[in-house]
């Protein structure tokens, strides 16, 4: 069993930055791939970024490339999402998730491949 707790959300002006954290607890955390998803009001949850634990491969949605960076600290069992050049369209609840099946790079973009989810953290970007 893995428990995930996100933090770091808040209100920021357009062009600003935030760093989200996802702290994990439970056995086997370091073997999982981790992903970040987001859900805006009235919209479906969408993929933002993912990282594999072995090799540290990273994957990003096209709309965040060059602005967001996913990283991890194995010693702290924490995954981060550094968000720069934020836009009002980035306003959403951001969720981290853990995947244990070893999905492909394509599969890691699919929320249904993930096994554990955090409670979410609100990010609001004002114009």
Secondary structure, DSSP 4 states (H G I P E B T S, - for coil): -EEEEEE--EEEETT--EEEEEEEEETTGGGSEEEEEEE-TTS--EEEEEE-SSS--EEE-GGGTTTEEEEEEGGGTEEEEEE-S--GGG-EEEEEEEE-S---TTGGG-GGG--EE---EEEEEE-
